[in-house]
Amino acid sequence: MPEYTDLKVVNTHLNYDKVSLVKPSKSNYIHIAAEIDKKPTQFFLTSSSKKNELITQCKNWCRDLEKITGVIEISLFKATIIPPGIGEYVKENKNEIHLAKFDFVILIETDSETSGNKVRNNEVYKNMLNEIRSVASYTHTTSAYNIRRINNVNHKKQGVFLFNYFSSRSKEQNLMVWEYTAGWFEKETGLDNSTLLSPLEMENSEYSIINHCRWDNFLDILPSLFFKKTFKKYVLDNFYVNNVGAQPILYKII
């Protein structure tokens, strides 16, 4: 079992290999998440006309933003399902933690924090963000850097994309338990990519870290979350004893 200082571990009989990490990317990121269509279930099967119109506008604005020097890639996502994975820590602290229902996300990757600032100061970006805020019931925007990485997330190919919104009392504790449990996803779901985003300014973020990764299809991930008991015992239970809560949402790229 890998050694982690100050990490609390339960169900130690479940011993998964330590996650395979590579050096973090030097990229910076702007993550824009918006709640537009309220859904009574965990499924996002349809989109309202206002969301479709906003997405069309944002695609046009993002084409202009991609022309800014230092912008590597801009990807847009629409939510498909909120899968199992919301733990007891989130439920017990729901008065302090925003319950993530983000059905539209834009991820902007730049080659540096300086380039990210150029994007944020651009009038096209400001107009886009203002329009998103005017349509959405809630918007969360954060600038971030890559703090851990399994491998790059491929946005050139359709698939099932995860943004997992973590809340914790300690970011270091969050990082340790993420590393400890990520080996489960490698073994049980075949995960071979992940870009873990850490906010540049914690006071401006609702979430301690945001994990982003991709699978080829739903069968790669959903059966493991629904039916494998080790998901709760190894992943969610260890999140809980370390005062960490996850709020996963699955998306498709648009």
Secondary structure, DSSP 8 states (H G I E B T S, - for coil): ----TT-----TT--------B---S-EEEEEEEE-S--SSSB-----HHHHHHHHHHHHHHHHHTTSTTEEEEEEEEEEE--S---HHHHHTTTTS------EEEEEEESSHHHHHHHHTSHHHHHHHHHHHHH-SEEEEEEEEEEEEEE----SS--EEEEEEEEES-HHHHHHHHHHHHHHHHHHH----EEEEEESSGGG-SSSEEEEEEESSHHHHHHHHHH-HHIIIIIIHHHHHTTEEEEEEEEEE-
